Amino acid sequence: MGRRLPNPIRLGILWIGLALARLGLIEAERARRTTDLAWPRVVTGIARMSKNAVDVAMVGVAVGSTAIAGVGFASPFWGLAFAIGGGVAGGTIALVSQRYGAEAFDSLGQAVRSSTVLVILLTLPVTALFWTYPTELISIIGNDPETIALGAAYLQIVGLGIPFAGLNLIGSRTFVGMDDSWTPMVVRAGGAVANIVLNAVLIFGLGMGVEGAAMGTVLANVVVTATFAVGLVAGWLPGVGTFPVSIDPFGSYFHAETVRDLTTIGLPVLGTKSVWTTAEFPMLAIVALFGPQVVAAYVIARRIWGLMNTPGWGFGLAASSLVGQELGGGDEGQAERYGREIIRFAVAIYVVAAIIVFVFAEPIVLLFTDDPAELSIPTAVSLIYAACLAVILKGVSTGADGALKASGDTRWPFYSQLVGMFGLAIPLAYLGAAGLMIPSLSVPVLGLTVPGASIPPLGLTGLYLAFVAETAAPAAINYYRFSTGQWKVISRGYRPDAAPADD
């Protein structure tokens, strides 16, 4: 339905793909198929990441750089909603897609209802924790009193939206499982636009500052949840059309086998998604050692990074779908060609995005404040420059990651994230802030003592290197794994009527 619309983002992605085809780097028809699968997810990503960036810009203009830092400190806690909801939703899409393909619509409804109750049970305690102990939680990351106060005020209110954010992921994955990526794009992108409008009214119109930004996020998530619920129950939405399936809201919610399946499938997904969320806590704590202005600059750079990274939302999905389809049909050669070409396609898209942001880095930073004197503009600009380099490598890791996941080879992408964040990015950021003292070593057999040495702090260079290392390691590891071809062997164990393959 949505693919027939003259969407400028779709046309832009397709134009780049066809340009690569003219250069002989990818095949034109594969560029078209990749574009058709990728663009709705890219639009959703742009809408959501734009909302996040506008949130920070609005509180920066209304309150100042300490508000930006406070919202940044609250962000990884808010990210728990997407880790928990995304974990359950990973099970939802698996069960829904299987039941939809088999036309087992009654059990499809059971999968959605059980997913709903599971998300609520998992997220309500988190909401209660954030409401009760917001100051103590924010204090784990930073020590500046004003930043902590603003971050706590934001976290206490935004925590009310965590159950709704989790439910939104269930609704979105339900539609995708029914072969409909258009509806969740329309609903969630519309929610992001509503969030921006609500924030403008609450922050500037009512003068609510960070509390207004948090309340706008909560209200927008409530609206999106209600829209998904009405659409799934009624079987249609105005302006979108009729759906092939409707969900009976009065059926059973606690179904032991379905809950068990959701848990079994969802736990590994939750673990993978939690790597990034967990890593944000020590990373922000380290950045806080540089002071509130650098924290604000870092938070701005991360928001811009999020916008530049939206192509990966679509190209990762496209790689998983198209490579998986070819593997399912037994054509491993075609699957590998899709994988390699999607990597090239993604890198080209990321290069275009990085060049645009690099050229306009300083004007972009200035949008986040009305008082440049209180924000370290050069630091923010330099961090964005580092993000521009790092995001190009993201094209490699995203494309390879999607191909590996399509084959069932999901451990290597998980390992690559661990190495990138905990093995390289966080240590480099720490060396930037504090340096490292190596203790004296003694050799008992020789009776020698090697004196300890101190590694001097790298300063802000450590943060720049951390940005690059965060994507360089996954790019190298994921692409290496893809190049070995072992993923094709592993996929044979997951195909219909196939014997398990050894890793």
N, C-alpha and C positions, 0 to 999 in steps of 0.2 A: 504493500500500500504506500509506504513512505518513500520507497525507492523511485517511484515515478515522479515525485515532486522535484522541481528545479532548485534543489538546495545548494547554495553557494559553497558550503563546506564540502559537500559531495563532489561538486564540479571541480573545486580546487585540488582535492586529493586525486581525482581521476586524471586531471590534466598532468599532474606530476607523474602519475603512473604511466600514462601514455608517452610522456617525454622520455622516461626511462626505457620504454619499449622501443622507441625510435632509435635509441642508442644501443639497443640489443642487450640490455641488462636484465629485462624481464619480458615475459610474453604478454601481449596486449590483452588477451582474453582472461588470463590469470589476474592481470591488473584490475580489470573490470569486476571480476568476482570478489577480489579482495576488497575493493572500494565499497561494493554494495553491502558487504558484511560489516565493514569497519565503521562507516561514517555515522550511523545512528549512535553508536557507543561513544564516538569521539565528540559528537554534539552534547551528549549527556555529560561527559567529562568536562567539556568547556563550560557548560552552564554551572556545574557544581563547583568547579575550581574558581570560576569567576566570582561566584557567591562568596567563597572563602576569602578571596583577595579583596573584594569590596568590603566585607566585614572588617578586615584589618585596616583598610584605608579610611573607612568611616570613623572608627574609634580613634585612629591616629589623628585625624583632622579635628575631631570633637574634643578629645581628652589629652592626647599627646603620646610621646614615644613609650612612656611607662605603661600605658594602656595596651599598646601593641605587644609589649613584652608580656604583660599579664595574660592576654588572650592566647599568646603563644605558649605560655606555661600550661594553660588549660587544654590546649589542643590534643596532646597525647591521651589525656583522660577521655575526651570526647571520642577519640579514635577507638576506644574500647567498644563503643557501640557498633562500629563497623567490623571489628574483629569478631565479636560475639555473633552479631547478626549475619555477617558474611559466612561464618562457620556453619551456622544452621542452614543458611540459604544454599550453601554448597550441597547439602543433602537434599534440600527442597528441589533444586533444578534437576538433580539426578532422578529422584522419584517421580516428579511431575512429567519429565520428558519420556521416561519409560512407559508410564501409564497413559500418557497422551498418544504415544505411538501405538500402543495396544488397544486404544479406545476404551480403557478401563476407567471411565470417568468418575465412578463412585469412589474408587480407591484414590483417584487423583485428588478429589475433595478432601479425603481423609489426610493425605499428605500435607495439604495446605493448612488444614485446621490444626494438625499436630505440630506443624512448624510454628504456627502462630502462638500456641500455648507454651511451647518450649522457649521461644524467644522472650516471651513475657516473664516466665519464671526465672530466666537467666539474667535479664536486665533490670528487673525491679530492685533487687538487692544493691546493684551498682548505683541506681538512682538514689536510693536511701543513703548510701555511703557518701555520695557527693553532696547531698543536701545537709547531712549532719556534720561532716568534717571537711568542708572545702578549704579552709585556711590551713589545716594540718597537711592536707594533700599537696597543695601548691607549695608549701614550705619545704617539701621534700626536694624540690627542684631548685628554688632560688632563695635568696636571703634579703633582698631589698624590700623593706616594709611596704612601700607604696605599690610596688609591682605585685607583691603577694596579696594585698588587699583587693586590688582590681581583678587579679586572676581568680581569687576566691569568689568574688561577687559574680563573675561571669560563670564559673564552674557550677555554683550552687543552682543557678537558674537553668543553664543549658542542660544540666543533668536530667531535668524533667523530660527532655526530649529524647533521651536514649532509647526507651522502649519503642517509641514511634519510628526512630531511625532504623532500628532493627527490623521492625515490621515492614518498613518501606523496601528493605532488601528482599524480604520474603515475597512481597507483591511483585517486585521487579523480576525476580528469578522465576516466579510462577508463569508470567507471560512469556519470558524467553524460552522456558521449557515447553511452551505451547507454540513455539516457532514464531513468536511475535516480539521483535525488538523495538518496533515502532511505538507501541503504546507506552512502555516504560520510559522511552525517551521523551515523549510528549508530556507525560505526567511529571516526571522528575525534573525536567528542564523548566516546566512551568512552575514547579515548586521553588526552584532556585531563583527565578525571576520574582516570584511573590516574596521570597525571603529578602531580596534586595530592597523591594518597595517597603516592606514592613520595617526593615532596619532604618531606612531613611526617615520614616515617620517617627519611629520610637527614639532614635538617637538624636536627630536634629529637631524634629517637630515637637517632641515631648521632653527633650533634654535628658533622656535616661542613660546616656553613655554606654558603658559596657553591659549594664543590665538590659538596655534596649536591644543591643546586638544579640544577647543570649535569648531574650524573649522572642525576637523575630525568628531566630532559628527554630525554637520550639514550636511556634505557631505554624511556620511553614511545613515542618515535619508532620504536624497534626493534619494539616490540609491534604498533604500527599497521601498519608495513611488512609484518611477518609475516602479519598478519591479511588485508591486501589480497592478498598473494601466494597464500596458501592458498585464499582465496575465488575468485580468478581462475583458478587452476589446477584446483581441484576443481569449480568451477561452482556452489558453494553455500556458505552459512555458517549455523551453528546460530543459531536465533533470527531470522534474516533471510529465509532461503528459498533457492530455486533461481534461478540466473541464466540468461538465455537463451543465454549464450556462455561457454565456458571457453577458457583460453589454454594452448596446448601449450608447456611450458617448454623442450622439447628442439629447437625449431625454430631457424632461423638468427637471429642477433642483428645481424650486420653486413650490412645490405642497403643498397647505395649510394643507390638512388633514394629509399627511405624516409627515410634519414638526411638526404638533401638536402632533401626536402620538410619534414621537421621543422625543419631549420635555417632554411629560407626563411620559413616561417610564424612560427617562434618568435623570431627575432631582433627584429622590431619590438615584440613583447610584452615581451621581456626589456628593451628600451630604455625602454619606458613604466614598467615595474615598478621599474627601476633609478633613476628620478628621485627617488622618495621615499627609497630606501635611501641613495643618494649624498648627498642633502641632509642626512641625519641626521648625517653626519660633521662638516661645518662648523658645523651648528647646535649640536651637543653641545660642540664645541670653544669656541664663543662662550659658551655657558651656563657652561662651566667657569671662565670669567673671573670669574664672580660668586662662586665658591667652592663647596666640596662640599655645603654645606647647600642651596643653591639648586639645584644639580644634582639632589640627591635629591628636592626638591620638584617639579622639572620632570619627572623620570622618573615620579613618582607621577601627576602630572597627565596625562602621555602615556598611562599605563596606563588611567586612568579614561576619557580621550578614546577609547581603543581600544574600550572596552566600549560607550560611547555611540554609537560609529560602526558597530556591528554591523548595524543595520537596512540600511545601505547595501550590505552584502554581498548581501542578498536582493533589495532593490529595484532595484539595478543589473542583477542577473541577470534579474529579471522584465521590466524595461524592454527589455533587449536581446532577450529571447525573444518577448514579445508584440508589440512594435513590429516586430520582424523578420518575424514570421509575417504580420502585416497587409500589410507591404510586399511580401512574397513573393507574397501573393494579389492584389496590385495595388490595394489599398484604402488610398491615401495619407491620405485624410481620417480613417479609423478609426485608422490608425497615429499620426497627430498627436494625436487625442483620447486614445489610450492614453498617449502620452508626457506630455501636459499633466497628465492625471489622476494618473499615477504620481508626478510631481513633487509635486503637492499632497498626495498620500497620504504620501509619504516625509517631507515637511516636517512634517506633523502628527505622525507617529511620533517624529521627532527632537525636536519641541517637548515631547512628553510625557516622553521620556527626559531632556531637559535640565532640565525643571522638577524632576523627582524628584532628580536629582543635585545641582542647585543648592540645594535645601532641606536635603539631608543632607551637604553638602560637608565640613563640619568633622568629623562622626563618621566619614565615610569615610576622611579623611586619618589620623585617629587609629588606624585599623586597621593602619597600616603601621609603627607603632613602639610600643615599650613604654616609651620615654623621650622624652616630648614636648619636653624641654629641648634635645635634640640635633638636632631637626628644626625647620626654620622653618615652623611650622604656618600662620601668616598668609600666607606666600608661596605655599605649596601650595594653600591654600583660594582665594586670589585667582587663581592660574593655572587652577584648576578652574572658577571663575566665567567666566573668559575662554573656556575650552574649551566651556562650556555655550552661550555665544553663538555661537561659531564653528561648532559642530556643527549648529546649525539651518541655517546656510548650506550645510552638506554635503548636506542633503536636496535642495536645488536642483541642485547640481553633479552628484550621483550619478544622479538621475533623468534629467537632460539628457544626461549622459555615456552612460548605457545606451542611450538612443534614438539618439544619434549613432553609437555603435559598431554598433548593429543595421543601420544604413544603409551601413556601410563608411566613414563619415566619421570616421576615427580620429585624424587629425592635430590637430584642434582641442583635444580633451581632453589630448593630449600637450603642446601649447603652453600650455594653461591651467595645467597642473601646473608647468611650467618657470617661468612668470611668477609664480605664487603662491609657490613656494618660493624660487627663486633671485633673482627680481626684487623681491620684497617681504618675505617672512618673514625670510630670512637677513639682508638689510641692516637691517631694523628691529631684529632681535636684536642685531646688531653695534652699532648706534647706542645701544642700551640699555646695552651693556657698556662701550664705549670711546669713543663719539663719532666724529667724523670731522673731519679737518683739510683744508680746501680750500686749495691752494697759491695763491701770488700769481700774478696774470695780468698780462701786459704786452700793450699794443696798439702794435705797431711804427709803424704809420702815424701815429697821433696822439701817440706818445711818452708814453703814459700807463701807469702801473702801478697795477693794482687790488690793494690789499693782501689777503693771505689771511685767511680767516675760520675760526674753529673752531666746529663744532656740538657743544654740550655733550652728554654722555651722557644718554639718556632714563631710565636706570636700569631697574628692573623693568618700568616701563611699556612699554619696548621689547619685552619678552617677551610681555606681554599683547597688544600690537598684532600681534606676529608670529603668534600663535595665530589671531587673527581674519583677518589678511591671507592666511594659508595657505589658507583656504576661500573668502574673499570673491572673490578673483580667479578661481578656477575656476568659482564660482557665476555670476558676471557673464559670463564669456567663454563658458562652455558654454551658458548659457541664451540668450545673444544669438545664438549660432550656431543653436541649436534654433529660435528664433523667426523666423529668416530663411527657413526652409523649404528652404534649399539642400541639406540632407541628403537630402531626398526625391528631388531630381534626381540626386544622386550614387548613391543606392540603385538607380536604374534600370540602371546599368551592371553591377550585380552580380546581377541577377535572371536566372532561366533564360531563355536565348534573347534576351537584351537586348544592345543595342549599348552600348559604354562611354559613360558620361556625362562631360561636362567639369565640372571643379570651378570 
